[in-house]
Amino acid sequence: MKVTLKKLSFWLPVLSLFVCFYNLSGADDKNLLLFLTSPLLLWFNPQLTDLHYSMNSERAFLFVLYGIHFFSWLIFGLIIDWLYSRYKSGNHG
C-alpha cells in the first residue's frame, strides 16, 4: 500500500474524483473547475458542446465529462509514473 500512495497514478485520479464530486454537488454550476482542471476537456470543448446539444439527458452528459476528466488524469498519472520509473532505473544502471 505504501508504494501505491507514492504514485501519481493514484493521486491524480483521486483529485479528479474530488473535482467531479464537487461539480456533482452543484457548487460548480458553470463547470469552470471541471474544465479548467482538465486539458482534454478544454481541448475538446467544441466537440463536447455539439455533443451536449445532441443529448437528451443533462446527467448523461455530465457523466461523459466526468469519465473524460477521470480517465485523462489516470492516463497522465500512469505516463508520469512510467517516465519516472524509466528515469530512476536509468540512473542506477
The first five atom37 places (N, CA, C, CB, O) and aatype in JSON, in Angstrom:
{
  "aatype": [12, 11, 19, 16, 10, 11, 11, 10, 15, 13, 17, 10, 14, 19, 10, 15, 10, 13, 19, 4, 13, 18, 2, 10, 15, 7, 0, 3, 3, 11, 2, 10, 10, 10, 13, 10, 16, 15, 14, 10, 10, 10, 17, 13, 2, 14, 5, 10, 16, 3, 10, 8, 18, 15, 12, 2, 15, 6, 1, 0, 13, 10, 13, 19, 10, 18, 7, 9, 8, 13, 13, 15, 17, 10, 9, 13, 7, 10, 9, 9, 3, 17, 10, 18, 15, 1, 18, 11, 15, 7, 2, 8, 7],
  "atom_mask": [
    [1, 1, 1, 1, 1],
    [1, 1, 1, 1, 1],
    [1, 1, 1, 1, 1],
    [1, 1, 1, 1, 1],
    [1, 1, 1, 1, 1],
    [1, 1, 1, 1, 1],
    [1, 1, 1, 1, 1],
    [1, 1, 1, 1, 1],
    [1, 1, 1, 1, 1],
    [1, 1, 1, 1, 1],
    [1, 1, 1, 1, 1],
    [1, 1, 1, 1, 1],
    [1, 1, 1, 1, 1],
    [1, 1, 1, 1, 1],
    [1, 1, 1, 1, 1],
    [1, 1, 1, 1, 1],
    [1, 1, 1, 1, 1],
    [1, 1, 1, 1, 1],
    [1, 1, 1, 1, 1],
    [1, 1, 1, 1, 1],
    [1, 1, 1, 1, 1],
    [1, 1, 1, 1, 1],
    [1, 1, 1, 1, 1],
    [1, 1, 1, 1, 1],
    [1, 1, 1, 1, 1],
    [1, 1, 1, 0, 1],
    [1, 1, 1, 1, 1],
    [1, 1, 1, 1, 1],
    [1, 1, 1, 1, 1],
    [1, 1, 1, 1, 1],
    [1, 1, 1, 1, 1],
    [1, 1, 1, 1, 1],
    [1, 1, 1, 1, 1],
    [1, 1, 1, 1, 1],
    [1, 1, 1, 1, 1],
    [1, 1, 1, 1, 1],
    [1, 1, 1, 1, 1],
    [1, 1, 1, 1, 1],
    [1, 1, 1, 1, 1],
    [1, 1, 1, 1, 1],
    [1, 1, 1, 1, 1],
    [1, 1, 1, 1, 1],
    [1, 1, 1, 1, 1],
    [1, 1, 1, 1, 1],
    [1, 1, 1, 1, 1],
    [1, 1, 1, 1, 1],
    [1, 1, 1, 1, 1],
    [1, 1, 1, 1, 1],
    [1, 1, 1, 1, 1],
    [1, 1, 1, 1, 1],
    [1, 1, 1, 1, 1],
    [1, 1, 1, 1, 1],
    [1, 1, 1, 1, 1],
    [1, 1, 1, 1, 1],
    [1, 1, 1, 1, 1],
    [1, 1, 1, 1, 1],
    [1, 1, 1, 1, 1],
    [1, 1, 1, 1, 1],
    [1, 1, 1, 1, 1],
    [1, 1, 1, 1, 1],
    [1, 1, 1, 1, 1],
    [1, 1, 1, 1, 1],
    [1, 1, 1, 1, 1],
    [1, 1, 1, 1, 1],
    [1, 1, 1, 1, 1],
    [1, 1, 1, 1, 1],
    [1, 1, 1, 0, 1],
    [1, 1, 1, 1, 1],
    [1, 1, 1, 1, 1],
    [1, 1, 1, 1, 1],
    [1, 1, 1, 1, 1],
    [1, 1, 1, 1, 1],
    [1, 1, 1, 1, 1],
    [1, 1, 1, 1, 1],
    [1, 1, 1, 1, 1],
    [1, 1, 1, 1, 1],
    [1, 1, 1, 0, 1],
    [1, 1, 1, 1, 1],
    [1, 1, 1, 1, 1],
    [1, 1, 1, 1, 1],
    [1, 1, 1, 1, 1],
    [1, 1, 1, 1, 1],
    [1, 1, 1, 1, 1],
    [1, 1, 1, 1, 1],
    [1, 1, 1, 1, 1],
    [1, 1, 1, 1, 1],
    [1, 1, 1, 1, 1],
    [1, 1, 1, 1, 1],
    [1, 1, 1, 1, 1],
    [1, 1, 1, 0, 1],
    [1, 1, 1, 1, 1],
    [1, 1, 1, 1, 1],
    [1, 1, 1, 0, 1]
  ],
  "atom_positions": [
    [[0.82, -1.19, 0.0], [0.0, 0.0, 0.0], [0.86, 1.26, 0.0], [-0.93, 0.0, 1.2], [0.47, 2.28, -0.56]],
    [[2.06, 1.19, 0.64], [2.94, 2.35, 0.68], [3.37, 2.76, -0.72], [4.16, 2.05, 1.55], [3.48, 3.95, -1.02]],
    [[3.62, 1.77, -1.57], [4.07, 2.07, -2.93], [2.96, 2.76, -3.7], [4.52, 0.79, -3.65], [3.23, 3.69, -4.47]],
    [[1.72, 2.33, -3.53], [0.59, 2.93, -4.23], [0.4, 4.39, -3.85], [-0.69, 2.15, -3.95], [0.08, 5.21, -4.7]],
    [[0.61, 4.72, -2.59], [0.41, 6.09, -2.13], [1.48, 7.04, -2.66], [0.41, 6.13, -0.62], [1.31, 8.26, -2.61]],
    [[2.59, 6.5, -3.16], [3.65, 7.34, -3.7], [3.52, 7.56, -5.2], [4.99, 6.73, -3.39], [4.37, 8.21, -5.8]],
    [[2.48, 7.05, -5.8], [2.33, 7.12, -7.25], [1.35, 8.21, -7.66], [1.86, 5.77, -7.8], [0.31, 8.39, -7.02]],
    [[1.69, 8.93, -8.71], [0.77, 9.93, -9.25], [-0.43, 9.28, -9.92], [1.5, 10.84, -10.24], [-1.49, 9.89, -10.04]],
    [[-0.26, 8.03, -10.37], [-1.39, 7.33, -10.97], [-2.46, 7.01, -9.93], [-0.92, 6.04, -11.65], [-3.57, 6.63, -10.3]],
    [[-2.16, 7.17, -8.67], [-3.16, 7.06, -7.6], [-3.73, 8.43, -7.25], [-2.55, 6.39, -6.36], [-4.94, 8.59, -7.17]],
    [[-2.85, 9.42, -7.03], [-3.28, 10.72, -6.51], [-4.0, 11.58, -7.54], [-2.11, 11.46, -5.98], [-4.94, 12.3, -7.19]],
    [[-3.58, 11.55, -8.79], [-4.25, 12.37, -9.79], [-5.71, 11.95, -10.01], [-3.5, 12.3, -11.11], [-6.58, 12.82, -10.07]],
    [[-6.02, 10.64, -10.12], [-7.44, 10.26, -10.2], [-8.23, 10.57, -8.93], [-7.55, 8.79, -10.52], [-9.42, 10.88, -9.0]],
    [[-7.57, 10.48, -7.77], [-8.27, 10.83, -6.52], [-8.65, 12.31, -6.53], [-7.38, 10.51, -5.29], [-9.78, 12.66, -6.17]],
    [[-7.73, 13.16, -6.93], [-8.04, 14.58, -7.04], [-9.11, 14.83, -8.09], [-6.78, 15.39, -7.37], [-9.96, 15.71, -7.93]],
    [[-9.07, 14.06, -9.17], [-10.11, 14.18, -10.2], [-11.47, 13.81, -9.64], [-9.77, 13.28, -11.39], [-12.47, 14.46, -9.95]],
    [[-11.53, 12.78, -8.81], [-12.8, 12.4, -8.19], [-13.32, 13.51, -7.28], [-12.65, 11.1, -7.39], [-14.52, 13.77, -7.24]],
    [[-12.42, 14.17, -6.55], [-12.85, 15.3, -5.72], [-13.46, 16.41, -6.56], [-11.67, 15.84, -4.9], [-14.49, 16.98, -6.19]],
    [[-12.83, 16.72, -7.68], [-13.36, 17.76, -8.57], [-14.71, 17.33, -9.13], [-12.37, 18.05, -9.73], [-15.64, 18.14, -9.21]],
    [[-14.83, 16.06, -9.52], [-16.1, 15.57, -10.07], [-17.21, 15.59, -9.01], [-15.93, 14.14, -10.61], [-18.34, 15.98, -9.32]],
    [[-16.91, 15.18, -7.79], [-17.93, 15.21, -6.74], [-18.3, 16.64, -6.36], [-17.42, 14.46, -5.49], [-19.46, 16.92, -6.05]],
    [[-17.33, 17.54, -6.4], [-17.61, 18.95, -6.14], [-18.56, 19.49, -7.21], [-16.3, 19.78, -6.12], [-19.5, 20.23, -6.9]],
    [[-18.31, 19.12, -8.46], [-19.18, 19.55, -9.54], [-20.56, 18.91, -9.42], [-18.56, 19.21, -10.89], [-21.57, 19.57, -9.65]],
    [[-20.61, 17.65, -9.07], [-21.87, 16.93, -8.93], [-22.71, 17.49, -7.79], [-21.62, 15.44, -8.7], [-23.94, 17.41, -7.83]],
    [[-22.06, 18.06, -6.79], [-22.79, 18.64, -5.66], [-23.53, 19.92, -6.05], [-21.84, 18.93, -4.52], [-24.39, 20.4, -5.31]],
    [[-23.18, 20.48, -7.21], [-23.85, 21.69, -7.67], [-23.1, 22.96, -7.34], [0.0, 0.0, 0.0], [-23.55, 24.05, -7.71]],
    [[-21.98, 22.84, -6.66], [-21.23, 24.03, -6.28], [-20.52, 24.68, -7.48], [-20.2, 23.67, -5.21], [-20.24, 25.88, -7.47]],
    [[-20.24, 23.89, -8.49], [-19.57, 24.39, -9.7], [-20.58, 24.35, -10.85], [-18.29, 23.54, -10.05], [-20.44, 23.56, -11.78]],
    [[-21.58, 25.21, -10.78], [-22.7, 25.12, -11.71], [-22.35, 25.5, -13.15], [-23.81, 26.0, -11.24], [-23.07, 25.12, -14.07]],
    [[-21.28, 26.21, -13.36], [-20.86, 26.57, -14.73], [-19.75, 25.65, -15.25], [-20.39, 28.03, -14.76], [-19.24, 25.87, -16.35]],
    [[-19.39, 24.64, -14.5], [-18.37, 23.65, -14.86], [-16.98, 24.26, -15.05], [-18.78, 22.93, -16.13], [-16.15, 23.69, -15.76]],
    [[-16.72, 25.4, -14.44], [-15.42, 26.04, -14.61], [-14.28, 25.22, -14.01], [-15.44, 27.42, -13.97], [-13.27, 25.0, -14.67]],
    [[-14.44, 24.77, -12.78], [-13.39, 23.97, -12.15], [-13.16, 22.68, -12.92], [-13.75, 23.67, -10.68], [-12.02, 22.25, -13.1]],
    [[-14.24, 22.07, -13.37], [-14.13, 20.81, -14.12], [-13.33, 21.02, -15.4], [-15.53, 20.26, -14.46], [-12.44, 20.23, -15.7]],
    [[-13.62, 22.07, -16.15], [-12.93, 22.31, -17.41], [-11.52, 22.85, -17.21], [-13.72, 23.26, -18.26], [-10.62, 22.51, -17.96]],
    [[-11.32, 23.69, -16.22], [-10.0, 24.29, -16.02], [-9.0, 23.32, -15.39], [-10.12, 25.51, -15.16], [-7.8, 23.6, -15.39]],
    [[-9.46, 22.21, -14.86], [-8.54, 21.21, -14.31], [-8.35, 20.03, -15.25], [-9.05, 20.72, -12.97], [-7.73, 19.04, -14.86]],
    [[-8.86, 20.11, -16.46], [-8.69, 19.02, -17.41], [-8.32, 19.58, -18.78], [-9.96, 18.17, -17.5], [-9.16, 20.18, -19.45]],
    [[-7.09, 19.38, -19.21], [-6.68, 19.87, -20.52], [-7.5, 19.26, -21.67], [-5.21, 19.59, -20.74], [-7.77, 19.93, -22.66]],
    [[-7.88, 18.0, -21.54], [-8.65, 17.36, -22.61], [-10.03, 17.96, -22.76], [-8.76, 15.87, -22.36], [-10.53, 18.1, -23.88]],
    [[-10.67, 18.31, -21.66], [-12.0, 18.92, -21.76], [-11.91, 20.29, -22.43], [-12.63, 19.06, -20.36], [-12.79, 20.65, -23.21]],
    [[-10.86, 21.04, -22.13], [-10.68, 22.33, -22.8], [-10.39, 22.14, -24.29], [-9.54, 23.12, -22.15], [-10.89, 22.89, -25.13]],
    [[-9.6, 21.13, -24.6], [-9.22, 20.87, -25.99], [-10.42, 20.42, -26.82], [-8.11, 19.82, -26.04], [-10.58, 20.84, -27.96]],
    [[-11.25, 19.57, -26.24], [-12.42, 19.03, -26.94], [-13.69, 19.85, -26.7], [-12.66, 17.6, -26.52], [-14.78, 19.35, -26.96]],
    [[-13.57, 21.07, -26.21], [-14.74, 21.87, -25.88], [-15.71, 22.05, -27.05], [-14.3, 23.21, -25.39], [-16.92, 21.9, -26.84]],
    [[-15.26, 22.36, -28.28], [-16.24, 22.5, -29.37], [-17.0, 21.21, -29.67], [-15.53, 22.96, -30.64], [-18.21, 21.24, -29.9]],
    [[-16.3, 20.07, -29.65], [-16.97, 18.8, -29.9], [-17.91, 18.44, -28.76], [-15.93, 17.69, -30.09], [-19.0, 17.91, -28.99]],
    [[-17.51, 18.75, -27.53], [-18.36, 18.45, -26.38], [-19.61, 19.34, -26.38], [-17.59, 18.64, -25.08], [-20.67, 18.91, -25.94]],
    [[-19.48, 20.55, -26.86], [-20.65, 21.43, -26.96], [-21.65, 20.87, -27.95], [-20.23, 22.85, -27.37], [-22.85, 20.86, -27.69]],
    [[-21.17, 20.39, -29.1], [-22.06, 19.76, -30.08], [-22.71, 18.51, -29.49], [-21.28, 19.39, -31.36], [-23.9, 18.27, -29.69]],
    [[-21.93, 17.72, -28.75], [-22.49, 16.52, -28.11], [-23.55, 16.89, -27.09], [-21.37, 15.71, -27.44], [-24.57, 16.22, -26.98]],
    [[-23.32, 17.94, -26.35], [-24.27, 18.38, -25.32], [-25.61, 18.73, -25.94], [-23.71, 19.57, -24.55], [-26.66, 18.37, -25.39]],
    [[-25.59, 19.43, -27.06], [-26.85, 19.82, -27.7], [-27.56, 18.64, -28.35], [-26.59, 20.89, -28.73], [-28.77, 18.69, -28.56]],
    [[-26.82, 17.57, -28.67], [-27.46, 16.41, -29.3], [-27.98, 15.4, -28.28], [-26.48, 15.74, -30.23], [-28.73, 14.5, -28.65]],
    [[-27.58, 15.53, -27.02], [-28.02, 14.57, -26.0], [-29.3, 15.06, -25.33], [-26.92, 14.35, -24.94], [-29.52, 16.26, -25.19]],
    [[-30.14, 14.11, -24.94], [-31.39, 14.43, -24.27], [-31.23, 14.61, -22.76], [-32.41, 13.36, -24.54], [-32.02, 15.31, -22.13]],
    [[-30.21, 13.98, -22.19], [-30.06, 13.96, -20.74], [-28.85, 14.78, -20.3], [-29.93, 12.51, -20.24], [-27.73, 14.53, -20.74]],
    [[-29.09, 15.74, -19.45], [-28.0, 16.55, -18.89], [-27.11, 15.7, -17.99], [-28.57, 17.75, -18.1], [-25.89, 15.87, -17.99]],
    [[-27.71, 14.8, -17.23], [-26.96, 13.95, -16.31], [-26.02, 13.01, -17.08], [-27.92, 13.12, -15.42], [-24.88, 12.8, -16.66]],
    [[-26.49, 12.46, -18.19], [-25.64, 11.58, -19.0], [-24.45, 12.36, -19.56], [-26.44, 10.95, -20.15], [-23.33, 11.84, -19.62]],
    [[-24.68, 13.59, -19.98], [-23.59, 14.42, -20.49], [-22.56, 14.7, -19.4], [-24.14, 15.74, -21.06], [-21.36, 14.68, -19.66]],
    [[-23.03, 14.97, -18.18], [-22.1, 15.2, -17.08], [-21.24, 13.97, -16.81], [-22.87, 15.59, -15.82], [-20.05, 14.1, -16.51]],
    [[-21.83, 12.78, -16.91], [-21.04, 11.58, -16.67], [-20.02, 11.35, -17.79], [-21.95, 10.37, -16.54], [-18.97, 10.76, -17.54]],
    [[-20.31, 11.79, -19.0], [-19.31, 11.76, -20.07], [-18.14, 12.68, -19.7], [-19.94, 12.19, -21.44], [-16.98, 12.3, -19.85]],
    [[-18.46, 13.88, -19.22], [-17.41, 14.81, -18.79], [-16.59, 14.23, -17.63], [-18.03, 16.15, -18.37], [-15.37, 14.33, -17.63]],
    [[-17.28, 13.63, -16.66], [-16.57, 13.04, -15.52], [-15.66, 11.9, -15.97], [-17.58, 12.53, -14.48], [-14.55, 11.76, -15.47]],
    [[-16.13, 11.08, -16.9], [-15.31, 9.98, -17.41], [-14.07, 10.48, -18.11], [0.0, 0.0, 0.0], [-12.97, 9.96, -17.89]],
    [[-14.22, 11.49, -18.95], [-13.06, 12.06, -19.64], [-12.1, 12.66, -18.62], [-13.51, 13.14, -20.66], [-10.89, 12.48, -18.73]],
    [[-12.63, 13.37, -17.65], [-11.79, 14.01, -16.62], [-11.02, 12.96, -15.83], [-12.66, 14.87, -15.66], [-9.8, 13.07, -15.67]],
    [[-11.71, 11.94, -15.34], [-11.08, 10.91, -14.51], [-10.04, 10.13, -15.29], [-12.14, 9.96, -13.94], [-8.91, 9.98, -14.84]],
    [[-10.42, 9.62, -16.47], [-9.51, 8.75, -17.21], [-8.33, 9.53, -17.81], [-10.25, 8.03, -18.31], [-7.26, 8.96, -17.99]],
    [[-8.52, 10.8, -18.12], [-7.38, 11.57, -18.6], [-6.34, 11.74, -17.5], [-7.84, 12.95, -19.12], [-5.14, 11.63, -17.75]],
    [[-6.79, 12.01, -16.26], [-5.82, 12.15, -15.17], [-5.22, 10.81, -14.79], [-6.49, 12.79, -13.96], [-4.06, 10.76, -14.36]],
    [[-5.97, 9.72, -14.93], [-5.41, 8.4, -14.68], [-4.3, 8.11, -15.7], [-6.51, 7.31, -14.76], [-3.23, 7.63, -15.33]],
    [[-4.56, 8.39, -16.97], [-3.56, 8.14, -18.01], [-2.34, 9.05, -17.82], [-4.16, 8.36, -19.41], [-1.21, 8.59, -17.97]],
    [[-2.57, 10.33, -17.5], [-1.44, 11.22, -17.23], [-0.6, 10.69, -16.07], [-1.94, 12.65, -16.91], [0.63, 10.71, -16.15]],
    [[-1.23, 10.22, -15.02], [-0.51, 9.67, -13.87], [0.29, 8.44, -14.23], [0.0, 0.0, 0.0], [1.43, 8.29, -13.8]],
    [[-0.31, 7.55, -15.03], [0.41, 6.34, -15.45], [1.62, 6.7, -16.31], [-0.52, 5.4, -16.21], [2.68, 6.1, -16.17]],
    [[1.46, 7.66, -17.21], [2.57, 8.07, -18.07], [3.68, 8.7, -17.23], [2.09, 9.07, -19.15], [4.86, 8.39, -17.44]],
    [[3.33, 9.57, -16.3], [4.35, 10.21, -15.46], [5.06, 9.18, -14.59], [3.71, 11.3, -14.57], [6.28, 9.23, -14.44]],
    [[4.31, 8.23, -14.01], [4.93, 7.17, -13.21], [5.86, 6.31, -14.06], [3.86, 6.3, -12.54], [6.93, 5.93, -13.61]],
    [[5.44, 6.0, -15.28], [6.26, 5.2, -16.18], [7.55, 5.94, -16.54], [5.48, 4.84, -17.45], [8.64, 5.36, -16.51]],
    [[7.42, 7.23, -16.88], [8.62, 8.02, -17.2], [9.55, 8.14, -16.0], [8.21, 9.41, -17.69], [10.77, 8.07, -16.15]],
    [[8.98, 8.31, -14.82], [9.8, 8.41, -13.61], [10.53, 7.1, -13.33], [8.93, 8.8, -12.41], [11.69, 7.1, -12.95]],
    [[9.84, 5.97, -13.53], [10.49, 4.67, -13.28], [11.6, 4.42, -14.3], [9.45, 3.53, -13.34], [12.63, 3.84, -13.96]],
    [[11.41, 4.85, -15.55], [12.48, 4.71, -16.55], [13.67, 5.61, -16.2], [11.95, 5.07, -17.97], [14.82, 5.21, -16.33]],
    [[13.38, 6.82, -15.74], [14.44, 7.75, -15.35], [15.21, 7.2, -14.15], [13.85, 9.13, -15.01], [16.44, 7.26, -14.11]],
    [[14.47, 6.67, -13.18], [15.09, 6.15, -11.97], [15.93, 4.91, -12.27], [14.02, 5.82, -10.92], [17.03, 4.77, -11.74]],
    [[15.43, 4.02, -13.12], [16.19, 2.81, -13.46], [17.4, 3.16, -14.33], [15.29, 1.79, -14.17], [18.4, 2.44, -14.29]],
    [[17.33, 4.22, -15.11], [18.47, 4.65, -15.93], [19.59, 5.24, -15.1], [0.0, 0.0, 0.0], [20.75, 5.11, -15.47]],
    [[19.26, 5.87, -13.99], [20.29, 6.47, -13.13], [21.03, 5.43, -12.31], [19.66, 7.49, -12.21], [22.18, 5.66, -11.93]],
    [[20.4, 4.32, -12.02], [21.03, 3.29, -11.18], [21.67, 2.2, -12.01], [20.0, 2.69, -10.24], [22.3, 1.3, -11.44]],
    [[21.54, 2.24, -13.31], [22.05, 1.16, -14.16], [23.37, 1.42, -14.64], [0.0, 0.0, 0.0], [23.93, 0.6, -15.37]]
  ]
}
